[in-house]
Structures are given as structure tokens and as C-alpha cells.
Amino acid sequence: MSVEKRMEELRQIEIETPEQLKERAMNEIELPSTWKVSNETRGMIAQSLNIYNTKHGLYAAIPMMCKGDLCPYAEVCPLLEGGMDPSGSRCPLEIGLIMKRYDEYKDEFGIDESNVVDMGLVKDLVDYDVQLFRAENKIAMQGDFIEDVVVSVTENGQEITAPQISKAAEYKEKISNKKYKALQLMHSTRSDKAGDKLTLTLDPSSYAAQLMSQVASDMKPGQIFDADYQEVEEVES
């Protein structure tokens, strides 16, 4: 093909605007007809896919909305204390925590971002860290993890209270247990790693041989090892 002919073909190609490209991309999204999705909704779906395809897209829903002085954690917020007010946006403190924890877990576990299962477990871990962050802030505001809880009311309407562990402390313990289970699924706790080392060092046959060797070394010369046993009747086939 000559250069002149190719240039003429290129002139005939209709150049699409960004809006046209976006509309074509929306129409190319394959969805079940039973969903009855309009083109406008397709555009929203395309936008949501772009969000989830970003590095931290899985964590988009985790940070809470900042409400400024009305935030339940306003008393301990260093941003508000410093004269900053990110009201109307997601909490910058939680976003920073999410990004930091994600990078730390990714490096610690050597996560392949294409591994959906591992990425899901890391998301759970990050989510638990954010919830623990909130619980710890609530405990810091209360100043104690013990609170007076109404246990009954007298006939005169007088409330009877008793000291109990605060809801924030209970919630922290609950989330801590969930995080620990997620870490176990990642096989990353010290006990998990110690168990791996033991398994790698001693397989069942080696472990049995080591036990027999230990027993033999403890026996005196000529001593007979008397073991308990049970006779089993042979079953005719």
C-alpha cells in the first residue's frame, strides 16, 4: 500500500470525541436484559467499574463521611483541632490509615493484586483496622472502658445501674477477634509460622522415629519395654 493511499484512509476515519468514546464504552458493557438498565445507568456502572479498578477501589466505601464538629469523634480529631475542616468529604484520617495499612499488608504478605482471595482478606484486615481505630477513639473520649449501665428500674421510676465493660470496649474485642481469624486465614501469626516450621522439620514418620529413639535412650541395658496392647479379632471377608 502506498503512503498516499494510507494517508487517504486515515483522513476518512471519523475521530470520536471523549463523550462519544464514553457512550460507546457504556454500550459495550454486557448486562443481562432482565436488569433493564438504561444508557444513563450504564454510564454510572462504567464509572463505578473505574472506581473499583483503581488501586484502592475495594476500600471506597470504608471511610466515613466527615461531619466536622458534629462528628462523633470530633473531640479527638487532630484535623479539627488544627483548624482544618474536611466536612462533606470522606475522613482524611481513615483514608490515610487505609492506604498505609494496605501497603503494609501487601508488603508483609507479598500479595499479588490479581489474587482475588488474598485481596479480599487484606480488605477485611484493613476494614477491621479502621473499626478498631474508631473504637479506640471512642474509648479515649470516654476516658475509661467501664461505664454505668441501667440494669433495672424501680416502681418509682428510679434507674438502677451497675458498672460494666463499655460497648466500645466490647466492640473492640469483637473486631480484634475477627482480625485475628483473618490473620490466621493468611497464615501469618507467630503460632502459624511456628507450626509451619515444626511441620517442615518433622514429618509424621520422622517424629515417630525420634520418639522411639528417645525411649530407647532412656531404657537401661536389658530392660524390656512393656507396652499395652489389645487383641483385635480378624473379621472374615
C-alpha positions in Angstrom: 0.0 0.0 0.0 1.4 3.4 -1.0 1.9 6.2 1.5 -0.6 8.4 -0.3 -3.4 5.7 -0.2 -2.8 5.1 3.5 -3.0 8.8 4.3 -6.3 9.0 2.4 -7.7 6.1 4.5 -6.7 7.9 7.7 -8.5 11.0 6.5 -11.7 9.0 6.2 -11.6 7.8 9.8 -14.1 9.6 12.0 -12.4 10.9 15.1 -14.6 10.4 18.2 -14.9 12.9 20.9 -14.4 11.9 24.6 -18.1 11.9 25.1 -18.6 9.6 22.1 -16.0 7.3 23.3 -17.6 7.2 26.8 -21.0 6.5 25.2 -19.6 3.7 23.1 -17.8 2.2 26.2 -21.1 2.3 28.1 -22.9 0.5 25.3 -20.2 -2.2 25.2 -20.9 -3.2 28.8 -22.7 -6.6 28.6 -25.6 -6.8 31.1 -28.5 -9.2 31.4 -31.5 -7.9 29.6 -33.7 -8.7 32.6 -31.9 -5.9 34.5 -33.5 -3.3 32.2 -30.6 -0.9 32.5 -30.8 2.5 30.7 -27.8 4.1 29.0 -27.6 6.6 31.8 -27.4 3.8 34.3 -24.8 2.1 32.1 -22.7 5.3 32.4 -22.9 5.1 36.2 -21.9 1.4 36.1 -18.9 2.3 33.9 -18.0 4.9 36.4 -18.2 2.5 39.3 -16.1 0.0 37.5 -13.4 2.7 37.1 -13.6 3.3 40.8 -13.2 -0.4 41.7 -10.4 -0.8 39.2 -8.2 1.7 40.9 -5.6 0.6 43.4 -7.7 1.3 46.5 -11.1 0.8 44.8 -12.1 -2.0 47.1 -11.9 0.4 50.1 -14.0 3.1 48.6 -16.9 2.5 51.0 -14.9 2.2 54.2 -14.0 5.8 55.2 -16.9 7.6 56.9 -18.1 11.0 55.9 -16.6 13.9 57.8 -19.3 15.9 59.6 -16.9 18.5 61.1 -17.8 19.4 64.7 -20.8 17.1 64.5 -18.5 14.1 64.0 -18.9 11.6 66.9 -15.0 11.7 67.2 -14.6 15.4 66.9 -13.2 15.7 70.4 -10.1 13.7 69.5 -9.7 14.7 65.8 -6.3 16.3 65.2 -7.5 17.9 62.0 -10.3 19.8 63.6 -8.0 20.7 66.5 -5.6 22.1 63.9 -8.2 24.4 62.3 -8.9 22.1 59.3 -12.4 21.2 58.3 -12.9 18.5 55.7 -16.7 18.4 56.1 -18.6 16.8 53.3 -15.7 14.6 52.2 -14.5 11.2 53.4 -12.4 11.2 56.6 -8.8 12.0 55.7 -7.5 10.2 58.8 -9.3 7.0 57.8 -8.2 7.3 54.2 -4.6 7.7 55.3 -4.9 4.7 57.6 -6.4 2.6 54.8 -3.6 3.5 52.4 -0.9 2.8 55.0 -2.3 -0.5 56.1 -2.9 -1.7 52.5 0.8 -1.0 51.6 2.0 -2.7 54.8 -0.1 -5.8 54.4 0.7 -6.1 50.7 4.5 -6.0 51.5 4.1 -8.3 54.5 2.2 -11.0 52.7 3.8 -10.4 49.2 0.3 -10.1 47.8 -0.3 -10.5 44.1 -3.0 -7.8 43.3 -4.6 -10.2 40.8 -5.2 -12.8 43.6 -8.9 -12.1 44.4 -8.9 -14.2 47.6 -5.9 -12.7 49.1 -7.0 -9.2 48.2 -10.4 -9.9 49.8 -8.7 -11.0 53.1 -6.5 -7.9 53.0 -9.6 -5.7 52.6 -11.1 -7.4 55.6 -8.0 -6.7 57.6 -7.9 -3.1 56.6 -11.6 -2.7 57.4 -11.0 -4.2 60.9 -8.1 -1.8 61.4 -10.4 1.2 60.7 -13.1 -0.1 63.0 -10.5 -0.6 65.7 -9.3 2.9 65.1 -12.9 4.2 65.8 -13.4 2.0 68.9 -10.1 3.2 70.4 -11.1 6.8 69.7 -14.4 6.2 71.5 -12.6 4.7 74.5 -10.2 7.7 74.5 -13.2 10.1 74.6 -14.9 8.1 77.4 -11.7 8.0 79.4 -12.4 4.5 80.7 -13.6 1.2 79.4 -16.0 0.8 82.3 -19.4 2.5 82.2 -22.6 2.5 84.3 -25.3 0.6 82.5 -29.0 0.6 83.5 -29.9 -2.9 84.7 -33.4 -2.3 86.1 -35.9 0.4 87.0 -37.8 0.6 90.3 -41.5 1.1 90.7 -40.8 4.7 91.4 -39.0 5.1 88.0 -35.5 5.2 89.6 -32.9 3.7 87.4 -30.5 1.1 88.9 -27.1 1.0 87.3 -24.2 -1.3 87.5 -20.6 -0.9 86.2 -20.0 -3.0 83.1 -17.5 -3.1 80.3 -18.4 -0.3 77.8 -19.9 -1.1 74.4 -16.8 0.4 72.8 -14.5 -2.0 74.7 -16.7 -4.9 73.8 -16.8 -3.9 70.2 -13.0 -3.6 70.1 -12.6 -7.1 71.5 -15.1 -8.4 68.9 -13.3 -6.8 66.0 -9.9 -7.9 67.4 -11.1 -11.5 67.3 -12.3 -11.1 63.7 -8.9 -9.6 62.7 -7.1 -12.5 64.4 -9.1 -15.0 62.4 -8.4 -13.2 59.2 -4.7 -13.2 60.0 -5.0 -17.0 60.6 -6.5 -17.4 57.2 -3.5 -15.5 55.8 -1.3 -17.9 57.8 0.6 -15.0 59.3 0.5 -15.3 63.1 3.6 -16.3 65.1 1.9 -19.6 66.1 1.0 -20.3 62.5 4.6 -19.7 61.4 6.0 -21.8 64.3 3.6 -24.6 63.3 4.9 -24.5 59.8 8.5 -24.8 61.0 7.6 -27.8 63.1 5.8 -29.4 60.2 8.6 -28.8 57.8 11.2 -30.1 60.3 9.4 -33.2 61.4 7.1 -35.2 59.2 5.0 -37.9 61.0 7.5 -40.8 60.2 10.4 -38.7 61.4 8.6 -37.6 64.5 7.7 -41.3 65.4 11.3 -42.3 64.8 12.5 -39.5 67.1 10.1 -40.7 69.9 11.3 -44.3 69.6 14.9 -43.1 69.7 14.2 -41.1 72.9 12.5 -44.1 74.5 15.4 -46.3 73.6 18.0 -43.9 75.1 16.1 -43.8 78.4 16.0 -47.6 78.8 18.6 -49.4 80.8 20.6 -52.3 79.3 18.5 -55.4 79.2 15.3 -53.6 80.1 12.2 -54.8 78.3 9.7 -52.3 77.1 6.3 -53.4 78.2 3.6 -51.8 76.1 -0.2 -52.0 76.4 -1.9 -53.7 73.6 -5.4 -55.0 72.6 -6.1 -58.1 70.5 -8.4 -57.5 67.6 -10.4 -60.4 66.2 -9.9 -60.9 62.5 -13.1 -60.3 60.5 -13.7 -62.9 57.8 -14.5 -61.4 54.5 
